[in-house]
Structure formats: structure tokens, C-alpha cells
Amino acid sequence: MPKLITKNKFAKSDYEIHSIYEAGISLLGWEVKSLRAQNVKLDNAFCSISNKNEIWLNNMHISQYMLVKGELDRSRKLLMHSKEILRLKNLIDRLSLIIIPISIYWVNNRIKVEIALAKRLKKYDKREKIKQEEIKRSLKTIY
């Protein structure tokens, strides 16, 4: 059973999610200890695919653990099969989507990142989404 470390609070409200994938992540020792203490933020994080078909997680903030000094906002490599990365790259180019992290969790003593192909919602789309949720909520209370 996965144990949740953190969740991207803005992912569901600011983006329209198309598909979800799971990836491993390459971390340093102090970063793992800091993740155990749940000192991580995914608010502005995004993923990018390099020319070497590697996928990188950018702008994920891991707070400093004890007295260890290191880069807090460095890019971290995500571990996925090359076929999956190529599939993601093709979808991004064809549908003009972006990759965002949704959550970070433990699975069998390994840290996994749940990433999603998503499209950023415009302000009027967000309003429409809120209206639809309110209508559903009101229908539930009536029936």
C-alpha cells in the first residue's frame, strides 16, 4: 500500500489531467531523509524532457535536512522506460500538453512520483468547472 508523502494541491484545480503515469526518482541521501520528514513542496514543479530522452523534474523544493548543505531546487531525474518517455514526448508535441507531478509516495521502500499529462485551464474554464461542481453538489442534496 503506497504511503503518501505530499500532494500537488493545485494540480486538480489549475489543470485538466489527461493521463497519469508513475515514475521513480533519483535523489541524494539527505533528500530522502527530508522526504521522510515530509519537507517537500510541489507547488511550482513541472517536468521537462531533454534531447537525450531523459525526463527531469524541475522546481520541486526539498527543504534542507539538519545541517546538510545542498541545492534545494535542483533538477532531479525521473526514472522511466525509454518507450514511455518517447510516448510522452509524442503526446506533448501533438496535443501541446505539459507534464506536472501530482504526488510523491513510498512503494516498497522506494520513492515514486505520480506525473500527469495535463493542459492548463484558463480562468473562464476554472469558473465553469466550479459551476459544474456546485450543480452536482446541489443535485446530491436534493435527491
Secondary structure as the mmCIF struct_conf table of DSSP 4:
data_model
#
loop_
_struct_conf.conf_type_id
_struct_conf.id
_struct_conf.beg_label_comp_id
_struct_conf.beg_label_asym_id
_struct_conf.beg_label_seq_id
_struct_conf.end_label_comp_id
_struct_conf.end_label_asym_id
_struct_conf.end_label_seq_id
STRN STRN1 LYS A 3 LYS A 7
TURN_TY1_P TURN_TY1_P1 LYS A 9 PHE A 10
HELX_RH_AL_P HELX_RH_AL_P1 ALA A 11 ASP A 14
STRN STRN2 TYR A 15 ILE A 25
HELX_RH_AL_P HELX_RH_AL_P2 GLY A 29 ARG A 36
TURN_TY1_P TURN_TY1_P2 ALA A 37 GLN A 38
STRN STRN3 VAL A 40 LYS A 41
TURN_TY1_P TURN_TY1_P3 ASP A 43 ASN A 44
STRN STRN4 PHE A 46 ILE A 49
TURN_TY1_P TURN_TY1_P4 ASN A 51 LYS A 52
BEND BEND1 ASN A 53 ASN A 53
STRN STRN5 ILE A 55 ASN A 58
BEND BEND2 ASN A 59 ASN A 59
STRN STRN6 HIS A 61 ILE A 62
HELX_LH_PP_P HELX_LH_PP_P1 SER A 63 TYR A 65
TURN_TY1_P TURN_TY1_P5 MET A 66 LEU A 67
BEND BEND3 LEU A 72 ASP A 73
STRN STRN7 ARG A 76 LEU A 79
HELX_RH_AL_P HELX_RH_AL_P3 SER A 82 LEU A 95
TURN_TY1_P TURN_TY1_P6 SER A 96 SER A 96
STRN STRN8 ILE A 98 VAL A 107
TURN_TY1_P TURN_TY1_P7 ASN A 108 ASN A 109
STRN STRN9 ARG A 110 ARG A 120
HELX_LH_PP_P HELX_LH_PP_P2 LEU A 121 LYS A 122
HELX_RH_AL_P HELX_RH_AL_P4 LYS A 123 ILE A 142
#
